[in-house]
Amino acid sequence: MSSAHQGVKPGRRSLKALPVAALAVGTAGLFLTAPSAHADGTPLPHAFNAAATHSAASPAELKSRIAGAVRTAARTVSRSSLAGSTTTGSSTTGPKATPYIIGGTTTTFSQAPWMVQLFYYDDKGTASTSDDVGFFCGGTVVSPTKILTAAHCVKGYDWYDNGAIITGTDQQPTTDAAGNTDFHGGTVSDLSTQWNHPSFNATTIDNDAALLTVDPGYPIASTAKALPITSSTDTASYAAGKTATVYGWGRTSSTTQDPSQTLKTAPIPLNSDATCTQWAGTEFVPGHMVCGGSPASGTDTGTVTPCNGDSGGPLVESGKIIGIVSWGVEDCVESGAHSVFTKVSTYAGAINQRMDDASLLGANSGDTLADLFARTPAGEGYMYQSKGSSFATRLDVGPSWSTFNLVRQADLNGDWVGDLVVRDTSGHLRFLNGMDGSATDIGAGWNAMKSITLPGDITGDGKSDLFATDSSGVAYVYPGTGTGKFGTRIKVGSGWGIYGSVIYGKGDLTDDGKADLVTRDSTGAMWLYKGTGVASAPWAARVKIGAGWNTYNAFASTGDMTGDGKADLLARDTAGKLWLYKGTGSSTAPYAARVLIGAGWNIYNLFG
């Protein structure tokens, strides 16, 4: 499979990816313009008559980045560069060598329509080529806008300004003598935001998972098909002896640095943690990593393994991605060696949390942290951008919010910008598109609902859904369509009237990759409803997670405010103090001890 990334570990058996220099993260986003109107002509709060300030790179610029990545990688094919860096010269600031498939066979894009080629090129703004950084990684489409790859391909790199992707082809691009590049039917796209697991360690290559978001100006749904990620409870896929399949364009021989022109695949038998630990010692982290492959023979003959250039690509079993190509030994065929993959089930919660980015203002900052909307009784709206455990200075988004009595947020159309669902006093529910400012009328009669929340993907189809309870306590799931609208509702239970309107949820509280809910009853007890992923029975039996919550008179669940991949909760007490309850990922104690955000929040009468 191809050039540049598979982490090689330092040490006796393997060479991990070296730490990489931190680079500035690109910015993208939305700015405020003049007010627009709802579909029925009523004023639309001008915060969401927005246009993206993010300017997607032109096709010519993207092609230039790809050509630069190919040139630079071709100049850095020495053994030393693959052992430490993909930059030119003696610099070691680049990513480590990635795996490629040795002993694999050729496959077609129709057999792997979720495969993505990731190209990175930074000329550092100088005329000299000696400081250029260029490399290639594999990736997997996991939603209409998200690419799953390895964190060592992302951390420290500015993919917004220097990256490009190719979908829709099983061929690497080629350039003729005249400098013309042939993309072999592939579609070139730009990227907007990036996320890597916050605990990624570039020295140990632990927690090696990342997501890249495709710019909305370059939709990839027509050229790629999403591959589901496995669940956090999946153990069967990792059973020792089970065979999974790896894909990539990496090296196909230990004796040459040449990548594969065509997509390769290979069967990889999975090993037990004990086998992997016996081989790699403490460099292998059980639970975070999975290793596979029969012991390498010491030569290409008799060895089947990913290699340099396969980094970030998928390990697939039963139609889902269970691993991310992460690291291996230098030149990949050392006798007795195995290949190591990120164990996706461990990171399902964090990955799914980032696949539903609810960042209202992150498009301006490049972050994917959950932000907060607040409104005064006079109808003035404000946005608070998350800074992790606090908020930046509020942004006044104007009047005209007094007509609404409910605000909820989620990225309902997968365009990497948070959207709002609002209910007006007449009972109309509306979708406010955070990217282009459009407003869509979802429908009337929603005043019959006592509670409305957007927990995330309830039904397991990768789209954000709506959960509501009516005045008689009957609960319904409204499946999301991925366009800001919802399908025919599904009745899922009754008796929810004991919670009144205090039902909240936005994201995964239990770190299992499924959306959850929290509720408060009239005694002040708080309950957790763990998501099941089944539309007809979306919640497991409730679990009491504490008492005394009646000291609060307002809540907001906007998603992951802190960036650790776990959903958080905001609560305002009767004195007007706002508290952050940081998610822990536990199914019995989902929140850590509260942290004070600040006082004076009783000036608001609506949060979302």
Secondary structure, 3 states (H helix, E strand, C coil): CCCCCCEECCCCCCCCCCCCCCCCCCCCCEEECCCEECCCCCEECHHHCEEECCCCCCHHHHHHHHHHHHHHHHHCCCHHHHHHCCECCCCCCCCCCCCCCECCEECCHHHCCCEEEEEEEECCCCCCCCCCEEEEEEEEECCCCEEEECHHHCCCCCHHHHEEEEECCCECCEECCCCCEECCCCEEECEEEEEECCCCECCCCECCCEEEEECCCCCCCCCCCCCCECCCCCCHHHCCCCEEEEEECCECCCCCCCECCECEEEEEEECCHHHHHHHHHHHCCECCEEEECCCCCCCCCCCCECCCCCCCCEEEECCEEEEEEEEECCCCCCCCCCEEEEEHHHHHHHHHHHHCCCCCCHHHHCCCCCCEEEECCCCCEEEECECCCCECCCEEEECCCCCEEEEEEECCCCCCCCEEEEEECCCCEEEECCCCCCEEEEECCHHHEEEEEEEECCCCCCCCEEEEEECCCCEEEECECCCCCECCCEEEECCHHHHCCCEECCCCCCCCCCCCEEEECCCCCEEEECECCCCCCCECCCEEEECCHHHEEEEEEEECCCCCCCCEEEEEECCCCEEEECECCCCCCCECCCEEEECCHHHCCEEC
